[in-house]
Structure formats: structure tokens, C-alpha cells
Amino acid sequence: MNISNPPRAQLLVKLPTERFIVEIPGGRKPRIGDIVELDQSYTGRDGKQMGTVYCPTESGNDLYQAEVYETEIKIFDN
């Protein structure tokens, strides 16, 4: 994976509070339609494919970090 150009995706659903963390002062909750950067993928406790995503700002900070199911995002072709 190219660190300077990580894979991106669009958030398709509202995430439950227990699956995201607001990263910075002034950050916000995830919203449907957000463009997020993909980090790692793994198998969740329920056996379904999940991943960690970040919602970056132009300043390089992240509005939030979230855990998403593969079905909750639309991955863009790079």
C-alpha cells in the first residue's frame, strides 16, 4: 500500500457510537457519504470482514477513526 496515497472509500451507513472515536477537537461523528481512508482490515468477533478507517482533513488531522464492516463502505478504484 502506498502510504502517500492510501485507498479511499465512501461511508454508506450511519455507524453506531461504539465503533468510532472523534480524533481531534472540532472533530465530528461519521456521516453517510464521508470519504474515508482505509487502514487495516481484519475479521471481526462475529466472523465478518471489517476494517479501520480515518476521515482526514486538509490539514492532515483525522476527524474520526472508525471500525466498519466491508458492506458499510464503497471502495474507490485507485
mmCIF file of the N, C-alpha and C atoms, coordinates in Angstrom:
data_MODEL
# 
_entry.id   MODEL 
# 
loop_
_atom_site.group_PDB 
_atom_site.id 
_atom_site.type_symbol 
_atom_site.label_atom_id 
_atom_site.label_alt_id 
_atom_site.label_comp_id 
_atom_site.label_asym_id 
_atom_site.label_entity_id 
_atom_site.label_seq_id 
_atom_site.pdbx_PDB_ins_code 
_atom_site.Cartn_x 
_atom_site.Cartn_y 
_atom_site.Cartn_z 
_atom_site.occupancy 
_atom_site.B_iso_or_equiv 
_atom_site.pdbx_formal_charge 
_atom_site.auth_seq_id 
_atom_site.auth_comp_id 
_atom_site.auth_asym_id 
_atom_site.auth_atom_id 
_atom_site.pdbx_PDB_model_num 
ATOM 1   N N  . MET A 1 1  ? 0.836   -1.177  0.000  1.00 0.00 ? 1  MET A N  1 
ATOM 2   C CA . MET A 1 1  ? 0.000   0.000   0.000  1.00 0.00 ? 1  MET A CA 1 
ATOM 3   C C  . MET A 1 1  ? 0.883   1.243   0.000  1.00 0.00 ? 1  MET A C  1 
ATOM 4   N N  . ASN A 1 2  ? 0.564   2.189   -0.832 1.00 0.00 ? 2  ASN A N  1 
ATOM 5   C CA . ASN A 1 2  ? 1.284   3.454   -0.905 1.00 0.00 ? 2  ASN A CA 1 
ATOM 6   C C  . ASN A 1 2  ? 0.780   4.372   0.197  1.00 0.00 ? 2  ASN A C  1 
ATOM 7   N N  . ILE A 1 3  ? 1.626   4.678   1.182  1.00 0.00 ? 3  ILE A N  1 
ATOM 8   C CA . ILE A 1 3  ? 1.235   5.489   2.339  1.00 0.00 ? 3  ILE A CA 1 
ATOM 9   C C  . ILE A 1 3  ? 0.806   6.888   1.914  1.00 0.00 ? 3  ILE A C  1 
ATOM 10  N N  . SER A 1 4  ? 1.439   7.461   0.902  1.00 0.00 ? 4  SER A N  1 
ATOM 11  C CA . SER A 1 4  ? 1.101   8.818   0.487  1.00 0.00 ? 4  SER A CA 1 
ATOM 12  C C  . SER A 1 4  ? -0.227  8.867   -0.267 1.00 0.00 ? 4  SER A C  1 
ATOM 13  N N  . ASN A 1 5  ? -0.734  7.729   -0.699 1.00 0.00 ? 5  ASN A N  1 
ATOM 14  C CA . ASN A 1 5  ? -1.997  7.672   -1.423 1.00 0.00 ? 5  ASN A CA 1 
ATOM 15  C C  . ASN A 1 5  ? -2.782  6.443   -0.970 1.00 0.00 ? 5  ASN A C  1 
ATOM 16  N N  . PRO A 1 6  ? -3.288  6.470   0.289  1.00 0.00 ? 6  PRO A N  1 
ATOM 17  C CA . PRO A 1 6  ? -3.987  5.281   0.800  1.00 0.00 ? 6  PRO A CA 1 
ATOM 18  C C  . PRO A 1 6  ? -5.294  5.048   0.066  1.00 0.00 ? 6  PRO A C  1 
ATOM 19  N N  . PRO A 1 7  ? -5.779  3.801   0.041  1.00 0.00 ? 7  PRO A N  1 
ATOM 20  C CA . PRO A 1 7  ? -7.071  3.524   -0.579 1.00 0.00 ? 7  PRO A CA 1 
ATOM 21  C C  . PRO A 1 7  ? -8.167  4.330   0.108  1.00 0.00 ? 7  PRO A C  1 
ATOM 22  N N  . ARG A 1 8  ? -9.174  4.719   -0.672 1.00 0.00 ? 8  ARG A N  1 
ATOM 23  C CA . ARG A 1 8  ? -10.266 5.524   -0.126 1.00 0.00 ? 8  ARG A CA 1 
ATOM 24  C C  . ARG A 1 8  ? -11.601 4.843   -0.389 1.00 0.00 ? 8  ARG A C  1 
ATOM 25  N N  . ALA A 1 9  ? -12.586 5.240   0.395  1.00 0.00 ? 9  ALA A N  1 
ATOM 26  C CA . ALA A 1 9  ? -13.929 4.673   0.262  1.00 0.00 ? 9  ALA A CA 1 
ATOM 27  C C  . ALA A 1 9  ? -14.948 5.708   0.727  1.00 0.00 ? 9  ALA A C  1 
ATOM 28  N N  . GLN A 1 10 ? -16.210 5.442   0.411  1.00 0.00 ? 10 GLN A N  1 
ATOM 29  C CA . GLN A 1 10 ? -17.303 6.289   0.855  1.00 0.00 ? 10 GLN A CA 1 
ATOM 30  C C  . GLN A 1 10 ? -18.118 5.534   1.895  1.00 0.00 ? 10 GLN A C  1 
ATOM 31  N N  . LEU A 1 11 ? -18.453 6.211   2.978  1.00 0.00 ? 11 LEU A N  1 
ATOM 32  C CA . LEU A 1 11 ? -19.257 5.616   4.038  1.00 0.00 ? 11 LEU A CA 1 
ATOM 33  C C  . LEU A 1 11 ? -20.715 5.565   3.598  1.00 0.00 ? 11 LEU A C  1 
ATOM 34  N N  . LEU A 1 12 ? -21.327 4.379   3.685  1.00 0.00 ? 12 LEU A N  1 
ATOM 35  C CA . LEU A 1 12 ? -22.681 4.166   3.178  1.00 0.00 ? 12 LEU A CA 1 
ATOM 36  C C  . LEU A 1 12 ? -23.762 4.143   4.254  1.00 0.00 ? 12 LEU A C  1 
ATOM 37  N N  . VAL A 1 13 ? -23.384 4.031   5.521  1.00 0.00 ? 13 VAL A N  1 
ATOM 38  C CA . VAL A 1 13 ? -24.360 3.869   6.608  1.00 0.00 ? 13 VAL A CA 1 
ATOM 39  C C  . VAL A 1 13 ? -23.995 4.737   7.803  1.00 0.00 ? 13 VAL A C  1 
ATOM 40  N N  . LYS A 1 14 ? -24.977 4.918   8.686  1.00 0.00 ? 14 LYS A N  1 
ATOM 41  C CA . LYS A 1 14 ? -24.724 5.574   9.970  1.00 0.00 ? 14 LYS A CA 1 
ATOM 42  C C  . LYS A 1 14 ? -24.075 4.549   10.891 1.00 0.00 ? 14 LYS A C  1 
ATOM 43  N N  . LEU A 1 15 ? -22.955 4.920   11.512 1.00 0.00 ? 15 LEU A N  1 
ATOM 44  C CA . LEU A 1 15 ? -22.241 3.987   12.381 1.00 0.00 ? 15 LEU A CA 1 
ATOM 45  C C  . LEU A 1 15 ? -22.699 4.131   13.830 1.00 0.00 ? 15 LEU A C  1 
ATOM 46  N N  . PRO A 1 16 ? -22.766 3.012   14.555 1.00 0.00 ? 16 PRO A N  1 
ATOM 47  C CA . PRO A 1 16 ? -23.094 3.090   15.975 1.00 0.00 ? 16 PRO A CA 1 
ATOM 48  C C  . PRO A 1 16 ? -21.945 3.750   16.754 1.00 0.00 ? 16 PRO A C  1 
ATOM 49  N N  . THR A 1 17 ? -22.298 4.442   17.807 1.00 0.00 ? 17 THR A N  1 
ATOM 50  C CA . THR A 1 17 ? -21.333 5.199   18.616 1.00 0.00 ? 17 THR A CA 1 
ATOM 51  C C  . THR A 1 17 ? -20.161 4.350   19.098 1.00 0.00 ? 17 THR A C  1 
ATOM 52  N N  . GLU A 1 18 ? -20.403 3.091   19.402 1.00 0.00 ? 18 GLU A N  1 
ATOM 53  C CA . GLU A 1 18 ? -19.324 2.255   19.945 1.00 0.00 ? 18 GLU A CA 1 
ATOM 54  C C  . GLU A 1 18 ? -18.270 1.886   18.906 1.00 0.00 ? 18 GLU A C  1 
ATOM 55  N N  . ARG A 1 19 ? -18.474 2.233   17.634 1.00 0.00 ? 19 ARG A N  1 
ATOM 56  C CA . ARG A 1 19 ? -17.495 1.883   16.606 1.00 0.00 ? 19 ARG A CA 1 
ATOM 57  C C  . ARG A 1 19 ? -16.732 3.071   16.047 1.00 0.00 ? 19 ARG A C  1 
ATOM 58  N N  . PHE A 1 20 ? -16.785 4.235   16.683 1.00 0.00 ? 20 PHE A N  1 
ATOM 59  C CA . PHE A 1 20 ? -15.947 5.338   16.225 1.00 0.00 ? 20 PHE A CA 1 
ATOM 60  C C  . PHE A 1 20 ? -15.440 6.164   17.396 1.00 0.00 ? 20 PHE A C  1 
ATOM 61  N N  . ILE A 1 21 ? -14.331 6.873   17.141 1.00 0.00 ? 21 ILE A N  1 
ATOM 62  C CA . ILE A 1 21 ? -13.707 7.767   18.107 1.00 0.00 ? 21 ILE A CA 1 
ATOM 63  C C  . ILE A 1 21 ? -13.454 9.085   17.391 1.00 0.00 ? 21 ILE A C  1 
ATOM 64  N N  . VAL A 1 22 ? -13.901 10.186  17.979 1.00 0.00 ? 22 VAL A N  1 
ATOM 65  C CA . VAL A 1 22 ? -13.609 11.510  17.420 1.00 0.00 ? 22 VAL A CA 1 
ATOM 66  C C  . VAL A 1 22 ? -12.166 11.827  17.790 1.00 0.00 ? 22 VAL A C  1 
ATOM 67  N N  . GLU A 1 23 ? -11.341 12.115  16.777 1.00 0.00 ? 23 GLU A N  1 
ATOM 68  C CA . GLU A 1 23 ? -9.892  12.218  16.952 1.00 0.00 ? 23 GLU A CA 1 
ATOM 69  C C  . GLU A 1 23 ? -9.379  13.569  17.453 1.00 0.00 ? 23 GLU A C  1 
ATOM 70  N N  . ILE A 1 24 ? -9.979  14.658  17.026 1.00 0.00 ? 24 ILE A N  1 
ATOM 71  C CA . ILE A 1 24 ? -9.414  15.979  17.316 1.00 0.00 ? 24 ILE A CA 1 
ATOM 72  C C  . ILE A 1 24 ? -10.489 16.907  17.870 1.00 0.00 ? 24 ILE A C  1 
ATOM 73  N N  . PRO A 1 25 ? -10.061 17.957  18.611 1.00 0.00 ? 25 PRO A N  1 
ATOM 74  C CA . PRO A 1 25 ? -11.030 18.984  18.989 1.00 0.00 ? 25 PRO A CA 1 
ATOM 75  C C  . PRO A 1 25 ? -11.638 19.559  17.708 1.00 0.00 ? 25 PRO A C  1 
ATOM 76  N N  . GLY A 1 26 ? -12.942 19.675  17.683 1.00 0.00 ? 26 GLY A N  1 
ATOM 77  C CA . GLY A 1 26 ? -13.603 20.141  16.470 1.00 0.00 ? 26 GLY A CA 1 
ATOM 78  C C  . GLY A 1 26 ? -13.908 19.018  15.503 1.00 0.00 ? 26 GLY A C  1 
ATOM 79  N N  . GLY A 1 27 ? -13.491 17.777  15.843 1.00 0.00 ? 27 GLY A N  1 
ATOM 80  C CA . GLY A 1 27 ? -13.828 16.625  15.022 1.00 0.00 ? 27 GLY A CA 1 
ATOM 81  C C  . GLY A 1 27 ? -15.330 16.394  15.108 1.00 0.00 ? 27 GLY A C  1 
ATOM 82  N N  . ARG A 1 28 ? -15.800 15.402  14.394 1.00 0.00 ? 28 ARG A N  1 
ATOM 83  C CA . ARG A 1 28 ? -17.233 15.144  14.393 1.00 0.00 ? 28 ARG A CA 1 
ATOM 84  C C  . ARG A 1 28 ? -17.522 13.666  14.192 1.00 0.00 ? 28 ARG A C  1 
ATOM 85  N N  . LYS A 1 29 ? -18.789 13.325  14.393 1.00 0.00 ? 29 LYS A N  1 
ATOM 86  C CA . LYS A 1 29 ? -19.252 11.957  14.177 1.00 0.00 ? 29 LYS A CA 1 
ATOM 87  C C  . LYS A 1 29 ? -19.218 11.627  12.683 1.00 0.00 ? 29 LYS A C  1 
ATOM 88  N N  . PRO A 1 30 ? -19.087 10.347  12.346 1.00 0.00 ? 30 PRO A N  1 
ATOM 89  C CA . PRO A 1 30 ? -19.166 9.934   10.946 1.00 0.00 ? 30 PRO A CA 1 
ATOM 90  C C  . PRO A 1 30 ? -20.532 10.266  10.352 1.00 0.00 ? 30 PRO A C  1 
ATOM 91  N N  . ARG A 1 31 ? -20.525 10.602  9.067  1.00 0.00 ? 31 ARG A N  1 
ATOM 92  C CA . ARG A 1 31 ? -21.759 10.892  8.337  1.00 0.00 ? 31 ARG A CA 1 
ATOM 93  C C  . ARG A 1 31 ? -21.815 10.045  7.072  1.00 0.00 ? 31 ARG A C  1 
ATOM 94  N N  . ILE A 1 32 ? -23.010 9.628   6.714  1.00 0.00 ? 32 ILE A N  1 
ATOM 95  C CA . ILE A 1 32 ? -23.183 8.915   5.456  1.00 0.00 ? 32 ILE A CA 1 
ATOM 96  C C  . ILE A 1 32 ? -22.651 9.806   4.334  1.00 0.00 ? 32 ILE A C  1 
ATOM 97  N N  . GLY A 1 33 ? -21.861 9.234   3.441  1.00 0.00 ? 33 GLY A N  1 
ATOM 98  C CA . GLY A 1 33 ? -21.283 9.982   2.329  1.00 0.00 ? 33 GLY A CA 1 
ATOM 99  C C  . GLY A 1 33 ? -19.860 10.456  2.573  1.00 0.00 ? 33 GLY A C  1 
ATOM 100 N N  . ASP A 1 34 ? -19.375 10.382  3.829  1.00 0.00 ? 34 ASP A N  1 
ATOM 101 C CA . ASP A 1 34 ? -17.992 10.788  4.113  1.00 0.00 ? 34 ASP A CA 1 
ATOM 102 C C  . ASP A 1 34 ? -17.020 9.981   3.260  1.00 0.00 ? 34 ASP A C  1 
ATOM 103 N N  . ILE A 1 35 ? -15.956 10.635  2.835  1.00 0.00 ? 35 ILE A N  1 
ATOM 104 C CA . ILE A 1 35 ? -14.858 9.960   2.148  1.00 0.00 ? 35 ILE A CA 1 
ATOM 105 C C  . ILE A 1 35 ? -13.813 9.643   3.207  1.00 0.00 ? 35 ILE A C  1 
ATOM 106 N N  . VAL A 1 36 ? -13.486 8.367   3.326  1.00 0.00 ? 36 VAL A N  1 
ATOM 107 C CA . VAL A 1 36 ? -12.561 7.914   4.361  1.00 0.00 ? 36 VAL A CA 1 
ATOM 108 C C  . VAL A 1 36 ? -11.361 7.213   3.729  1.00 0.00 ? 36 VAL A C  1 
ATOM 109 N N  . GLU A 1 37 ? -10.276 7.163   4.497  1.00 0.00 ? 37 GLU A N  1 
ATOM 110 C CA . GLU A 1 37 ? -9.075  6.434   4.071  1.00 0.00 ? 37 GLU A CA 1 
ATOM 111 C C  . GLU A 1 37 ? -9.035  5.107   4.805  1.00 0.00 ? 37 GLU A C  1 
ATOM 112 N N  . LEU A 1 38 ? -8.723  4.047   4.060  1.00 0.00 ? 38 LEU A N  1 
ATOM 113 C CA . LEU A 1 38 ? -8.664  2.704   4.623  1.00 0.00 ? 38 LEU A CA 1 
ATOM 114 C C  . LEU A 1 38 ? -7.306  2.449   5.239  1.00 0.00 ? 38 LEU A C  1 
ATOM 115 N N  . ASP A 1 39 ? -7.315  1.771   6.380  1.00 0.00 ? 39 ASP A N  1 
ATOM 116 C CA . ASP A 1 39 ? -6.059  1.429   7.033  1.00 0.00 ? 39 ASP A CA 1 
ATOM 117 C C  . ASP A 1 39 ? -5.893  -0.084  7.033  1.00 0.00 ? 39 ASP A C  1 
ATOM 118 N N  . GLN A 1 40 ? -6.392  -0.769  8.034  1.00 0.00 ? 40 GLN A N  1 
ATOM 119 C CA . GLN A 1 40 ? -6.202  -2.213  8.101  1.00 0.00 ? 40 GLN A CA 1 
ATOM 120 C C  . GLN A 1 40 ? -7.525  -2.937  7.995  1.00 0.00 ? 40 GLN A C  1 
ATOM 121 N N  . SER A 1 41 ? -7.463  -4.164  7.533  1.00 0.00 ? 41 SER A N  1 
ATOM 122 C CA . SER A 1 41 ? -8.664  -4.994  7.503  1.00 0.00 ? 41 SER A CA 1 
ATOM 123 C C  . SER A 1 41 ? -8.422  -6.201  8.393  1.00 0.00 ? 41 SER A C  1 
ATOM 124 N N  . TYR A 1 42 ? -9.501  -6.748  8.907  1.00 0.00 ? 42 TYR A N  1 
ATOM 125 C CA . TYR A 1 42 ? -9.411  -7.867  9.830  1.00 0.00 ? 42 TYR A CA 1 
ATOM 126 C C  . TYR A 1 42 ? -10.786 -8.538  9.915  1.00 0.00 ? 42 TYR A C  1 
ATOM 127 N N  . THR A 1 43 ? -10.827 -9.663  10.583 1.00 0.00 ? 43 THR A N  1 
ATOM 128 C CA . THR A 1 43 ? -12.076 -10.357 10.817 1.00 0.00 ? 43 THR A CA 1 
ATOM 129 C C  . THR A 1 43 ? -12.601 -9.940  12.180 1.00 0.00 ? 43 THR A C  1 
ATOM 130 N N  . GLY A 1 44 ? -13.838 -9.472  12.222 1.00 0.00 ? 44 GLY A N  1 
ATOM 131 C CA . GLY A 1 44 ? -14.457 -9.052  13.477 1.00 0.00 ? 44 GLY A CA 1 
ATOM 132 C C  . GLY A 1 44 ? -14.803 -10.232 14.358 1.00 0.00 ? 44 GLY A C  1 
ATOM 133 N N  . ARG A 1 45 ? -15.212 -9.945  15.584 1.00 0.00 ? 45 ARG A N  1 
ATOM 134 C CA . ARG A 1 45 ? -15.573 -11.002 16.538 1.00 0.00 ? 45 ARG A CA 1 
ATOM 135 C C  . ARG A 1 45 ? -16.719 -11.870 16.021 1.00 0.00 ? 45 ARG A C  1 
ATOM 136 N N  . ASP A 1 46 ? -17.548 -11.284 15.162 1.00 0.00 ? 46 ASP A N  1 
ATOM 137 C CA . ASP A 1 46 ? -18.687 -12.027 14.612 1.00 0.00 ? 46 ASP A CA 1 
ATOM 138 C C  . ASP A 1 46 ? -18.331 -12.811 13.352 1.00 0.00 ? 46 ASP A C  1 
ATOM 139 N N  . GLY A 1 47 ? -17.040 -12.790 12.972 1.00 0.00 ? 47 GLY A N  1 
ATOM 140 C CA . GLY A 1 47 ? -16.576 -13.537 11.803 1.00 0.00 ? 47 GLY A CA 1 
ATOM 141 C C  . GLY A 1 47 ? -16.707 -12.794 10.491 1.00 0.00 ? 47 GLY A C  1 
ATOM 142 N N  . LYS A 1 48 ? -17.227 -11.561 10.522 1.00 0.00 ? 48 LYS A N  1 
ATOM 143 C CA . LYS A 1 48 ? -17.396 -10.765 9.304  1.00 0.00 ? 48 LYS A CA 1 
ATOM 144 C C  . LYS A 1 48 ? -16.174 -9.883  9.067  1.00 0.00 ? 48 LYS A C  1 
ATOM 145 N N  . GLN A 1 49 ? -15.924 -9.576  7.788  1.00 0.00 ? 49 GLN A N  1 
ATOM 146 C CA . GLN A 1 49 ? -14.777 -8.761  7.397  1.00 0.00 ? 49 GLN A CA 1 
ATOM 147 C C  . GLN A 1 49 ? -15.012 -7.304  7.813  1.00 0.00 ? 49 GLN A C  1 
ATOM 148 N N  . MET A 1 50 ? -14.023 -6.726  8.522  1.00 0.00 ? 50 MET A N  1 
ATOM 149 C CA . MET A 1 50 ? -14.093 -5.341  8.998  1.00 0.00 ? 50 MET A CA 1 
ATOM 150 C C  . MET A 1 50 ? -12.805 -4.615  8.625  1.00 0.00 ? 50 MET A C  1 
ATOM 151 N N  . GLY A 1 51 ? -12.803 -3.310  8.872  1.00 0.00 ? 51 GLY A N  1 
ATOM 152 C CA . GLY A 1 51 ? -11.604 -2.530  8.651  1.00 0.00 ? 51 GLY A CA 1 
ATOM 153 C C  . GLY A 1 51 ? -11.613 -1.265  9.489  1.00 0.00 ? 51 GLY A C  1 
ATOM 154 N N  . THR A 1 52 ? -10.437 -0.685  9.657  1.00 0.00 ? 52 THR A N  1 
ATOM 155 C CA . THR A 1 52 ? -10.288 0.595   10.333 1.00 0.00 ? 52 THR A CA 1 
ATOM 156 C C  . THR A 1 52 ? -10.196 1.667   9.263  1.00 0.00 ? 52 THR A C  1 
ATOM 157 N N  . VAL A 1 53 ? -10.938 2.762   9.438  1.00 0.00 ? 53 VAL A N  1 
ATOM 158 C CA . VAL A 1 53 ? -10.906 3.881   8.504  1.00 0.00 ? 53 VAL A CA 1 
ATOM 159 C C  . VAL A 1 53 ? -10.685 5.178   9.276  1.00 0.00 ? 53 VAL A C  1 
ATOM 160 N N  . TYR A 1 54 ? -10.177 6.182   8.569  1.00 0.00 ? 54 TYR A N  1 
ATOM 161 C CA . TYR A 1 54 ? -9.954  7.509   9.128  1.00 0.00 ? 54 TYR A CA 1 
ATOM 162 C C  . TYR A 1 54 ? -10.577 8.525   8.184  1.00 0.00 ? 54 TYR A C  1 
ATOM 163 N N  . CYS A 1 55 ? -11.110 9.606   8.750  1.00 0.00 ? 55 CYS A N  1 
ATOM 164 C CA . CYS A 1 55 ? -11.673 10.682  7.933  1.00 0.00 ? 55 CYS A CA 1 
ATOM 165 C C  . CYS A 1 55 ? -10.720 11.879  8.033  1.00 0.00 ? 55 CYS A C  1 
ATOM 166 N N  . PRO A 1 56 ? -9.848  12.065  7.048  1.00 0.00 ? 56 PRO A N  1 
ATOM 167 C CA . PRO A 1 56 ? -8.818  13.100  7.123  1.00 0.00 ? 56 PRO A CA 1 
ATOM 168 C C  . PRO A 1 56 ? -9.346  14.493  6.778  1.00 0.00 ? 56 PRO A C  1 
ATOM 169 N N  . THR A 1 57 ? -8.651  15.492  7.287  1.00 0.00 ? 57 THR A N  1 
ATOM 170 C CA . THR A 1 57 ? -8.904  16.880  6.913  1.00 0.00 ? 57 THR A CA 1 
ATOM 171 C C  . THR A 1 57 ? -7.766  17.337  6.012  1.00 0.00 ? 57 THR A C  1 
ATOM 172 N N  . GLU A 1 58 ? -7.919  18.490  5.407  1.00 0.00 ? 58 GLU A N  1 
ATOM 173 C CA . GLU A 1 58 ? -6.849  19.016  4.550  1.00 0.00 ? 58 GLU A CA 1 
ATOM 174 C C  . GLU A 1 58 ? -5.590  19.328  5.349  1.00 0.00 ? 58 GLU A C  1 
ATOM 175 N N  . SER A 1 59 ? -5.741  19.596  6.652  1.00 0.00 ? 59 SER A N  1 
ATOM 176 C CA . SER A 1 59 ? -4.579  19.908  7.484  1.00 0.00 ? 59 SER A CA 1 
ATOM 177 C C  . SER A 1 59 ? -3.824  18.656  7.907  1.00 0.00 ? 59 SER A C  1 
ATOM 178 N N  . GLY A 1 60 ? -4.375  17.477  7.574  1.00 0.00 ? 60 GLY A N  1 
ATOM 179 C CA . GLY A 1 60 ? -3.677  16.233  7.892  1.00 0.00 ? 60 GLY A CA 1 
ATOM 180 C C  . GLY A 1 60 ? -4.160  15.564  9.162  1.00 0.00 ? 60 GLY A C  1 
ATOM 181 N N  . ASN A 1 61 ? -5.061  16.202  9.904  1.00 0.00 ? 61 ASN A N  1 
ATOM 182 C CA . ASN A 1 61 ? -5.642  15.572  11.090 1.00 0.00 ? 61 ASN A CA 1 
ATOM 183 C C  . ASN A 1 61 ? -6.814  14.704  10.667 1.00 0.00 ? 61 ASN A C  1 
ATOM 184 N N  . ASP A 1 62 ? -7.262  13.859  11.564 1.00 0.00 ? 62 ASP A N  1 
ATOM 185 C CA . ASP A 1 62 ? -8.409  12.998  11.287 1.00 0.00 ? 62 ASP A CA 1 
ATOM 186 C C  . ASP A 1 62 ? -9.595  13.456  12.115 1.00 0.00 ? 62 ASP A C  1 
ATOM 187 N N  . LEU A 1 63 ? -10.760 13.616  11.475 1.00 0.00 ? 63 LEU A N  1 
ATOM 188 C CA . LEU A 1 63 ? -11.973 13.987  12.198 1.00 0.00 ? 63 LEU A CA 1 
ATOM 189 C C  . LEU A 1 63 ? -12.413 12.868  13.126 1.00 0.00 ? 63 LEU A C  1 
ATOM 190 N N  . TYR A 1 64 ? -12.205 11.631  12.666 1.00 0.00 ? 64 TYR A N  1 
ATOM 191 C CA . TYR A 1 64 ? -12.550 10.473  13.487 1.00 0.00 ? 64 TYR A CA 1 
ATOM 192 C C  . TYR A 1 64 ? -11.846 9.236   12.959 1.00 0.00 ? 64 TYR A C  1 
ATOM 193 N N  . GLN A 1 65 ? -11.830 8.222   13.800 1.00 0.00 ? 65 GLN A N  1 
ATOM 194 C CA . GLN A 1 65 ? -11.372 6.881   13.440 1.00 0.00 ? 65 GLN A CA 1 
ATOM 195 C C  . GLN A 1 65 ? -12.572 5.968   13.657 1.00 0.00 ? 65 GLN A C  1 
ATOM 196 N N  . ALA A 1 66 ? -12.789 5.024   12.765 1.00 0.00 ? 66 ALA A N  1 
ATOM 197 C CA . ALA A 1 66 ? -13.942 4.147   12.901 1.00 0.00 ? 66 ALA A CA 1 
ATOM 198 C C  . ALA A 1 66 ? -13.621 2.723   12.471 1.00 0.00 ? 66 ALA A C  1 
ATOM 199 N N  . GLU A 1 67 ? -14.411 1.800   13.008 1.00 0.00 ? 67 GLU A N  1 
ATOM 200 C CA . GLU A 1 67 ? -14.387 0.410   12.562 1.00 0.00 ? 67 GLU A CA 1 
ATOM 201 C C  . GLU A 1 67 ? -15.628 0.209   11.706 1.00 0.00 ? 67 GLU A C  1 
ATOM 202 N N  . VAL A 1 68 ? -15.437 -0.310  10.512 1.00 0.00 ? 68 VAL A N  1 
ATOM 203 C CA . VAL A 1 68 ? -16.562 -0.502  9.593  1.00 0.00 ? 68 VAL A CA 1 
ATOM 204 C C  . VAL A 1 68 ? -16.562 -1.927  9.056  1.00 0.00 ? 68 VAL A C  1 
ATOM 205 N N  . TYR A 1 69 ? -17.756 -2.407  8.751  1.00 0.00 ? 69 TYR A N  1 
ATOM 206 C CA . TYR A 1 69 ? -17.873 -3.663  8.026  1.00 0.00 ? 69 TYR A CA 1 
ATOM 207 C C  . TYR A 1 69 ? -17.646 -3.387  6.547  1.00 0.00 ? 69 TYR A C  1 
ATOM 208 N N  . GLU A 1 70 ? -17.139 -4.373  5.856  1.00 0.00 ? 70 GLU A N  1 
ATOM 209 C CA . GLU A 1 70 ? -16.884 -4.254  4.423  1.00 0.00 ? 70 GLU A CA 1 
ATOM 210 C C  . GLU A 1 70 ? -18.139 -3.806  3.662  1.00 0.00 ? 70 GLU A C  1 
ATOM 211 N N  . THR A 1 71 ? -19.303 -4.205  4.117  1.00 0.00 ? 71 THR A N  1 
ATOM 212 C CA . THR A 1 71 ? -20.568 -3.861  3.459  1.00 0.00 ? 71 THR A CA 1 
ATOM 213 C C  . THR A 1 71 ? -21.026 -2.427  3.737  1.00 0.00 ? 71 THR A C  1 
ATOM 214 N N  . GLU A 1 72 ? -20.336 -1.726  4.643  1.00 0.00 ? 72 GLU A N  1 
ATOM 215 C CA . GLU A 1 72 ? -20.739 -0.376  5.035  1.00 0.00 ? 72 GLU A CA 1 
ATOM 216 C C  . GLU A 1 72 ? -19.988 0.712   4.265  1.00 0.00 ? 72 GLU A C  1 
ATOM 217 N N  . ILE A 1 73 ? -19.095 0.298   3.377  1.00 0.00 ? 73 ILE A N  1 
ATOM 218 C CA . ILE A 1 73 ? -18.322 1.260   2.586  1.00 0.00 ? 73 ILE A CA 1 
ATOM 219 C C  . ILE A 1 73 ? -18.307 0.856   1.117  1.00 0.00 ? 73 ILE A C  1 
ATOM 220 N N  . LYS A 1 74 ? -18.092 1.841   0.278  1.00 0.00 ? 74 LYS A N  1 
ATOM 221 C CA . LYS A 1 74 ? -17.887 1.597   -1.153 1.00 0.00 ? 74 LYS A CA 1 
ATOM 222 C C  . LYS A 1 74 ? -16.447 1.998   -1.448 1.00 0.00 ? 74 LYS A C  1 
ATOM 223 N N  . ILE A 1 75 ? -15.617 1.037   -1.786 1.00 0.00 ? 75 ILE A N  1 
ATOM 224 C CA . ILE A 1 75 ? -14.193 1.280   -2.029 1.00 0.00 ? 75 ILE A CA 1 
ATOM 225 C C  . ILE A 1 75 ? -14.022 1.840   -3.442 1.00 0.00 ? 75 ILE A C  1 
ATOM 226 N N  . PHE A 1 76 ? -13.222 2.894   -3.554 1.00 0.00 ? 76 PHE A N  1 
ATOM 227 C CA . PHE A 1 76 ? -12.928 3.501   -4.852 1.00 0.00 ? 76 PHE A CA 1 
ATOM 228 C C  . PHE A 1 76 ? -11.755 2.797   -5.512 1.00 0.00 ? 76 PHE A C  1 
ATOM 229 N N  . ASP A 1 77 ? -11.794 2.704   -6.818 1.00 0.00 ? 77 ASP A N  1 
ATOM 230 C CA . ASP A 1 77 ? -10.641 2.203   -7.559 1.00 0.00 ? 77 ASP A CA 1 
ATOM 231 C C  . ASP A 1 77 ? -9.596  3.301   -7.579 1.00 0.00 ? 77 ASP A C  1 
ATOM 232 N N  . ASN A 1 78 ? -8.343  2.950   -7.286 1.00 0.00 ? 78 ASN A N  1 
ATOM 233 C CA . ASN A 1 78 ? -7.264  3.958   -7.307 1.00 0.00 ? 78 ASN A CA 1 
ATOM 234 C C  . ASN A 1 78 ? -6.657  4.071   -8.672 1.00 0.00 ? 78 ASN A C  1 
# 
